[in-house]
Amino acid sequence: MDKAVEDGVNVISMSIGGGLFDYYRDTVAIGAFTATAHGILVSCSAGNDGPSNVSNSTSGFLCMSGTLIPAKVSGKIVICDRGGNSRVEKGVEVKHAGGLGMILANTELYGEELIADSHILATAAMGQSSAAAIKNYAFSDPKPVATIASGRTRLGVEPSPVVAHSVLEVQIQSPQRRVTFNIISGTSMSCPHVSGLAALLKAAHSDWSPGAIRSALMTTAYTKYKNGKTILDVSTGQPSTPLDYGAGYVNPVAALDPGLVYDTTVEDYLGFLCALNYSSSQIKLATNRDFTCDPSKKYSLVISITHLSLFLSKLLQGKGWCRSNKHCNIHRTLTNVAPPATYKVSISSETPSVNILVEPQSLNFSEQYEKKSYTVTFTATSMPSGTTSFAHLEWSSRKHVVGSPIAFSWT
């Protein structure tokens, strides 16, 4: 990443994942901060994992190394449960054992989510419900029969898009023949898509910062289909939430002209590290900067305070940036990147347990790049631990709509 900074790139696309570490121990975070400080947008994959549900499966169904008996598998299509090893590796094990094809069956952990892979033998990926029906047939019929046919491209499939735990997925089947291309889905592909859109925005607005580009992509994203219904969660088949889709599905055309943007500065990130109670030496490791937190200043754990979504998980605990009277104030600043206009705010919320007040309720921008600030005040009442609810904050003019999701979690 440091070499990319030296080369003067505008966007760094990193379709890689890994464990969670403190920022001063996370090489990706360290490199990303340096790039961002140089005005370079860093696009990273978030991973494909969803809620921490657990399902059990035998090693035989998992089709792991040494678990398949060639005498029982040879010449047959084998059902393999997802999990334990990679999806493609399961097909390798089936082929080594003499199998002709594989049915890759989702368990409860994966629900209806399907991921495209380049398998080495004929493979059909199945969601949990279809997989359960196939297993029921295979285990109840004394002589079950299966056929895997070549897939075909389908256009205009609805509903589309669908969300897979914060990641937009694609469905496709892989026929058994040699090809000269590869097909990949998941965050490994959503990352370069967003990176490409970021490069598009940078080409159109060369003076925009990484924070402004990220803001434009997120505040103009959509969360509903053309028929007005919410984008579905591919795993459950139910309407998704901001915890699934984040800000929403990117809209490149709208992002080119977002109206207003929330920018993020290096100082915002340093303040976030102070809110994590990082020492000066830890901040130095994470940012390569000498910085000492001001003990008299109250820093915010909500780094998105200056860009987008608000997640209020400590609303009732009197911790961090919330006072013990269940009353929270968040200050945010908008920058006008369009012709002069007046924006009015609107709030939609699922729960009456949190009162949301925005002041002022209108912002008048008289020139381009003018900045205006506002305050959001949240007043909450008690709810059972584990309760989650959502709201949406929107600034709109005659031409532009600038939206931000809000998630509430009582712990």
C-alpha positions as CSV (number, residue, x, y, z in Angstrom):
1,M,0.0,0.0,0.0
2,D,2.8,2.4,0.7
3,K,4.2,1.7,-2.7
4,A,0.8,2.5,-4.3
5,V,0.9,5.8,-2.4
6,E,4.4,6.5,-3.8
7,D,3.0,5.6,-7.3
8,G,0.4,8.3,-6.9
9,V,-2.7,6.2,-7.4
10,N,-6.2,7.5,-6.7
11,V,-7.9,4.4,-5.5
12,I,-6.6,1.2,-3.7
13,S,-8.8,-1.9,-4.1
14,M,-8.2,-4.7,-1.6
15,S,-10.4,-7.8,-2.0
16,I,-8.8,-9.4,1.0
17,G,-10.0,-10.4,4.5
18,G,-8.7,-11.6,7.8
19,G,-9.3,-11.5,11.5
20,L,-10.0,-8.5,13.7
21,F,-7.1,-6.7,15.4
22,D,-6.4,-3.5,17.2
23,Y,-5.7,-0.8,14.6
24,Y,-2.1,-0.4,15.7
25,R,-1.6,-4.2,15.0
26,D,-3.6,-4.3,11.8
27,T,-1.3,-3.8,8.8
28,V,-4.3,-3.1,6.4
29,A,-5.7,-0.4,8.8
30,I,-2.2,1.2,9.1
31,G,-1.7,1.2,5.3
32,A,-5.2,2.5,4.7
33,F,-4.8,5.4,7.1
34,T,-1.6,6.4,5.3
35,A,-3.3,6.2,1.9
36,T,-6.3,8.2,3.1
37,A,-4.1,10.9,4.6
38,H,-2.6,11.2,1.1
39,G,-6.1,11.6,-0.4
40,I,-6.3,8.1,-1.7
41,L,-9.6,6.2,-1.3
42,V,-9.1,2.6,0.0
43,S,-11.9,0.1,-0.8
44,C,-11.7,-3.2,1.2
45,S,-13.8,-6.3,1.5
46,A,-16.0,-6.7,4.6
47,G,-16.3,-10.5,4.5
48,N,-19.2,-12.8,3.7
49,D,-20.1,-13.9,7.3
50,G,-23.4,-13.0,8.7
51,P,-25.0,-13.4,12.2
52,S,-23.2,-15.7,14.6
53,N,-25.5,-18.7,14.1
54,V,-24.2,-22.2,14.4
55,S,-25.2,-25.3,12.7
56,N,-23.8,-28.8,13.0
57,S,-22.9,-31.2,10.3
58,T,-21.0,-34.5,10.1
59,S,-17.6,-34.5,8.5
60,G,-18.9,-36.9,5.8
61,F,-21.6,-34.4,4.7
62,L,-18.9,-31.8,4.7
63,C,-16.8,-33.7,2.1
64,M,-13.5,-33.0,3.8
65,S,-10.2,-34.8,3.1
66,G,-10.4,-38.5,3.8
67,T,-14.1,-38.5,4.7
68,L,-15.5,-40.0,1.4
69,I,-15.5,-43.7,0.7
70,P,-14.7,-44.3,-3.0
71,A,-16.8,-47.5,-3.2
72,K,-19.9,-45.6,-2.2
73,V,-19.1,-42.4,-4.1
74,S,-17.7,-43.6,-7.5
75,G,-19.9,-42.7,-10.4
76,K,-22.4,-40.8,-8.3
77,I,-23.5,-37.3,-7.6
78,V,-22.6,-36.5,-4.0
79,I,-24.4,-34.2,-1.5
80,C,-21.9,-32.0,0.4
81,D,-22.8,-29.5,3.1
82,R,-21.2,-26.1,3.1
83,G,-18.7,-25.3,5.8
84,G,-15.5,-26.8,7.2
85,N,-13.4,-26.4,4.1
86,S,-13.7,-24.3,0.9
87,R,-16.6,-24.9,-1.5
88,V,-14.3,-25.8,-4.5
89,E,-12.2,-28.1,-2.3
90,K,-15.3,-30.2,-1.6
91,G,-15.6,-30.8,-5.3
92,V,-11.9,-31.8,-5.4
93,E,-12.5,-34.4,-2.7
94,V,-15.6,-35.8,-4.6
95,K,-13.7,-36.1,-7.8
96,H,-10.7,-37.8,-6.1
97,A,-13.2,-40.3,-4.6
98,G,-14.6,-41.0,-8.1
99,G,-17.7,-38.9,-7.9
100,L,-19.2,-37.5,-11.1
101,G,-20.9,-34.4,-9.6
102,M,-21.7,-32.5,-6.5
103,I,-24.7,-30.9,-4.9
104,L,-23.4,-28.1,-2.6
105,A,-26.0,-27.9,0.1
106,N,-26.5,-24.9,2.3
107,T,-27.1,-25.4,6.0
108,E,-28.9,-23.1,8.4
109,L,-25.8,-21.0,8.8
110,Y,-25.9,-20.0,5.1
111,G,-29.7,-20.0,4.5
112,E,-30.6,-19.2,0.9
113,E,-27.3,-17.4,0.0
114,L,-25.7,-18.8,-3.1
115,I,-22.1,-18.0,-4.2
116,A,-20.7,-18.6,-7.7
117,D,-17.5,-20.7,-8.0
118,S,-15.5,-22.3,-10.8
119,H,-15.8,-25.9,-9.8
120,I,-13.8,-28.8,-11.3
121,L,-16.8,-31.0,-11.8
122,A,-20.5,-30.5,-12.4
123,T,-21.9,-28.8,-9.3
124,A,-25.3,-27.4,-8.3
125,A,-25.4,-25.0,-5.4
126,M,-28.6,-25.2,-3.4
127,G,-30.2,-22.9,-0.7
128,Q,-31.2,-24.4,2.6
129,S,-34.8,-25.1,1.7
130,S,-34.0,-26.8,-1.7
131,A,-31.1,-28.7,-0.1
132,A,-33.4,-30.0,2.6
133,A,-35.9,-31.3,0.0
134,I,-33.1,-33.0,-1.9
135,K,-31.7,-34.7,1.2
136,N,-35.2,-35.8,2.1
137,Y,-35.6,-37.4,-1.3
138,A,-32.2,-38.9,-1.3
139,F,-32.5,-40.5,2.1
140,S,-36.1,-41.8,1.6
141,D,-35.9,-43.2,-1.9
142,P,-33.9,-46.5,-2.2
143,K,-32.7,-45.6,-5.6
144,P,-32.5,-41.8,-5.9
145,V,-31.7,-40.3,-9.3
146,A,-30.2,-36.9,-10.0
147,T,-29.2,-34.9,-13.1
148,I,-27.1,-31.7,-13.2
149,A,-27.7,-29.9,-16.5
150,S,-25.8,-26.9,-18.0
151,G,-26.9,-23.6,-16.7
152,R,-28.0,-20.7,-18.8
153,T,-27.8,-16.9,-18.5
154,R,-31.1,-15.3,-17.3
155,L,-31.8,-11.6,-17.7
156,G,-34.3,-9.5,-15.8
157,V,-34.4,-11.8,-12.8
158,E,-36.4,-10.3,-9.9
159,P,-36.0,-9.6,-7.1
160,S,-32.6,-8.1,-7.8
161,P,-30.4,-7.1,-6.2
162,V,-30.5,-9.1,-2.9
163,V,-28.3,-8.8,0.1
164,A,-26.1,-11.4,1.7
165,H,-25.1,-10.1,5.1
166,S,-23.9,-6.7,3.9
167,V,-22.7,-8.2,0.6
168,L,-24.5,-8.3,-2.8
169,E,-24.4,-11.7,-4.3
170,V,-24.9,-13.2,-7.8
171,Q,-26.4,-16.6,-8.6
172,I,-25.0,-18.7,-11.3
173,Q,-24.4,-22.4,-12.2
174,S,-21.1,-23.8,-13.4
175,P,-21.3,-26.4,-16.2
176,Q,-18.8,-29.2,-16.4
177,R,-16.6,-28.0,-19.3
178,R,-13.3,-26.3,-19.7
179,V,-13.6,-22.5,-19.8
180,T,-11.3,-19.5,-20.2
181,F,-13.0,-17.2,-17.7
182,N,-13.7,-17.2,-14.0
183,I,-16.8,-16.3,-12.0
184,I,-16.6,-15.0,-8.5
185,S,-19.2,-13.4,-6.2
186,G,-19.2,-12.1,-2.6
187,T,-17.2,-9.2,-1.2
188,S,-14.3,-10.2,-3.4
189,M,-16.3,-8.8,-6.3
190,S,-18.3,-6.1,-4.6
191,C,-15.0,-4.5,-3.5
192,P,-13.6,-3.9,-7.0
193,H,-17.0,-2.8,-8.3
194,V,-17.1,-0.1,-5.6
195,S,-13.4,0.7,-6.3
196,G,-14.3,1.2,-10.0
197,L,-17.1,3.6,-9.1
198,A,-14.8,5.5,-6.8
199,A,-12.4,5.9,-9.6
200,L,-15.3,7.2,-11.8
201,L,-16.2,9.8,-9.2
202,K,-12.6,10.8,-8.8
203,A,-12.3,11.3,-12.5
204,A,-15.4,13.5,-12.5
205,H,-14.5,15.4,-9.3
206,S,-10.7,15.4,-9.0
207,D,-10.8,17.7,-6.0
208,W,-13.0,15.4,-3.9
209,S,-11.4,13.7,-0.9
210,P,-11.8,10.0,-0.1
211,G,-14.4,11.0,2.5
212,A,-16.4,13.0,0.0
213,I,-16.4,10.1,-2.6
214,R,-17.4,7.6,0.1
215,S,-20.2,9.9,1.2
216,A,-21.5,10.4,-2.4
217,L,-21.7,6.7,-2.9
218,M,-23.4,6.0,0.4
219,T,-25.9,8.9,0.7
220,T,-27.3,8.3,-2.8
221,A,-27.6,4.5,-2.4
222,Y,-31.0,2.8,-2.7
223,T,-32.6,0.2,-0.5
224,K,-35.8,-0.6,-2.3
225,Y,-36.8,-2.2,-5.6
226,K,-38.7,-0.3,-8.3
227,N,-42.0,-1.6,-6.8
228,G,-41.2,0.1,-3.5
229,K,-40.4,-3.1,-1.5
230,T,-37.2,-3.4,0.5
231,I,-34.3,-5.3,-0.9
232,L,-34.4,-8.9,0.3
233,D,-31.9,-10.8,2.4
234,V,-30.9,-13.7,0.2
235,S,-30.2,-15.9,3.3
236,T,-33.7,-15.6,4.8
237,G,-35.8,-14.4,2.0
238,Q,-37.1,-11.6,4.3
239,P,-36.7,-7.8,3.9
240,S,-33.2,-6.7,4.8
241,T,-32.2,-4.0,7.2
242,P,-29.3,-1.5,7.5
243,L,-27.4,-4.2,9.4
244,D,-27.5,-6.2,6.1
245,Y,-27.1,-3.6,3.4
246,G,-25.4,-0.8,5.3
247,A,-26.2,2.4,3.4
248,G,-27.8,0.5,0.5
249,Y,-27.0,-0.5,-3.1
250,V,-24.8,1.9,-5.0
251,N,-26.3,4.2,-7.6
252,P,-23.4,5.5,-9.8
253,V,-25.4,8.1,-11.7
254,A,-26.8,9.6,-8.5
255,A,-23.4,9.5,-6.8
256,L,-21.9,11.7,-9.5
257,D,-24.2,14.5,-8.3
258,P,-25.0,13.9,-4.6
259,G,-25.8,17.5,-3.7
260,L,-24.2,17.4,-0.3
261,V,-21.4,15.3,1.1
262,Y,-20.1,14.5,4.6
263,D,-16.3,14.8,4.6
264,T,-13.9,13.0,6.9
265,T,-10.5,14.5,8.0
266,V,-7.4,13.0,9.4
267,E,-8.3,14.7,12.7
268,D,-11.6,12.8,12.8
269,Y,-9.7,9.5,12.7
270,L,-7.2,10.6,15.3
271,G,-10.1,11.6,17.6
272,F,-11.6,8.2,17.1
273,L,-8.4,6.5,18.2
274,C,-8.5,8.8,21.3
275,A,-12.0,7.6,22.0
276,L,-10.7,4.1,22.0
277,N,-8.3,5.2,24.8
278,Y,-5.2,4.6,22.6
279,S,-2.0,5.8,24.1
280,S,0.3,8.1,22.1
281,S,2.6,5.2,21.3
282,Q,-0.3,3.1,20.0
283,I,-1.5,6.1,17.8
284,K,2.0,6.4,16.5
285,L,2.0,2.7,15.5
286,A,-1.4,3.1,13.8
287,T,-0.8,6.4,12.0
288,N,2.9,7.1,12.0
289,R,2.1,10.4,13.6
290,D,3.0,12.0,16.9
291,F,-0.3,12.8,18.5
292,T,-1.4,13.2,22.1
293,C,-5.1,13.0,23.1
294,D,-6.4,16.0,25.0
295,P,-7.6,14.7,28.4
296,S,-10.0,17.6,28.7
297,K,-11.8,16.8,25.4
298,K,-14.6,14.4,25.0
299,Y,-13.9,12.2,21.9
300,S,-16.5,10.3,20.0
301,L,-16.5,6.6,19.3
302,V,-18.8,7.3,16.3
303,I,-16.3,8.0,13.5
304,S,-19.2,8.2,11.1
305,I,-20.3,11.3,13.0
306,T,-18.8,13.3,10.1
307,H,-19.8,11.1,7.3
308,L,-22.7,8.7,7.3
309,S,-24.6,6.2,9.3
310,L,-25.3,6.4,13.0
311,F,-25.2,3.3,15.2
312,L,-26.4,4.0,18.8
313,S,-25.6,0.9,20.7
314,K,-24.8,2.6,24.0
315,L,-27.9,4.8,24.1
316,L,-29.1,3.6,27.5
317,Q,-25.8,3.0,29.2
318,G,-24.5,6.5,29.8
319,K,-21.2,5.4,28.2
320,G,-18.9,7.0,25.6
321,W,-20.6,10.0,24.0
322,C,-24.1,9.4,25.6
323,R,-25.0,11.0,29.0
324,S,-26.6,9.0,31.8
325,N,-29.9,10.7,31.2
326,K,-30.5,8.7,28.0
327,H,-29.9,11.9,26.0
328,C,-27.4,12.0,23.1
329,N,-26.3,14.9,20.9
330,I,-24.5,14.3,17.6
331,H,-23.1,17.1,15.5
332,R,-22.5,16.7,11.8
333,T,-21.3,18.9,9.0
334,L,-22.4,18.9,5.3
335,T,-20.6,20.4,2.4
336,N,-22.4,21.7,-0.7
337,V,-21.0,20.3,-3.9
338,A,-23.9,21.5,-6.1
339,P,-25.5,24.9,-7.1
340,P,-27.1,26.9,-4.2
341,A,-30.1,25.3,-2.7
342,T,-32.2,24.9,0.5
343,Y,-32.4,21.5,2.1
344,K,-35.1,20.4,4.5
345,V,-34.7,17.4,6.9
346,S,-37.1,14.5,7.4
347,I,-36.9,11.6,9.8
348,S,-38.6,8.2,9.5
349,S,-38.4,5.8,12.4
350,E,-39.6,2.3,13.3
351,T,-39.7,2.9,17.0
352,P,-41.5,5.4,19.3
353,S,-39.0,4.5,22.0
354,V,-36.4,7.0,20.6
355,N,-37.4,10.6,20.0
356,I,-35.2,12.2,17.3
357,L,-34.9,16.0,17.0
358,V,-32.8,17.7,14.3
359,E,-31.8,21.3,14.6
360,P,-31.9,23.3,12.4
361,Q,-34.6,21.7,10.3
362,S,-33.4,23.4,7.1
363,L,-30.1,24.4,5.7
364,N,-29.6,27.1,3.1
365,F,-26.5,26.9,0.9
366,S,-25.7,30.1,-1.0
367,E,-22.5,28.9,-2.7
368,Q,-20.6,25.7,-3.7
369,Y,-18.3,24.2,-1.1
370,E,-20.1,26.1,1.7
371,K,-20.3,24.1,4.9
372,K,-23.3,23.9,7.3
373,S,-23.7,22.0,10.6
374,Y,-26.6,20.5,12.4
375,T,-27.3,18.6,15.6
376,V,-29.3,15.4,16.1
377,T,-30.6,14.8,19.6
378,F,-31.7,11.3,20.6
379,T,-33.9,10.8,23.7
380,A,-34.6,7.1,24.5
381,T,-36.8,5.1,26.8
382,S,-36.0,1.6,28.0
383,M,-36.4,-1.5,25.8
384,P,-35.5,-5.2,26.4
385,S,-31.8,-6.0,26.0
386,G,-31.1,-7.2,22.4
387,T,-33.8,-5.0,20.9
388,T,-32.8,-3.5,17.5
389,S,-34.6,-0.8,15.5
390,F,-33.9,1.5,12.7
391,A,-34.6,5.0,11.4
392,H,-33.6,7.1,8.4
393,L,-32.5,10.7,8.2
394,E,-32.8,12.6,4.9
395,W,-31.9,16.0,3.7
396,S,-33.7,16.9,0.5
397,S,-33.9,19.9,-1.9
398,R,-35.9,20.2,-5.2
399,K,-33.2,18.1,-6.9
400,H,-31.2,16.1,-4.4
401,V,-31.8,13.6,-1.6
402,V,-29.0,12.9,0.9
403,G,-29.9,10.0,3.1
404,S,-28.3,8.3,6.2
405,P,-29.4,5.1,7.9
406,I,-29.7,5.0,11.7
407,A,-29.6,1.8,13.8
408,F,-30.6,1.5,17.5
409,S,-29.4,-1.4,19.7
410,W,-30.3,-1.7,23.3
411,T,-27.7,-3.7,25.3
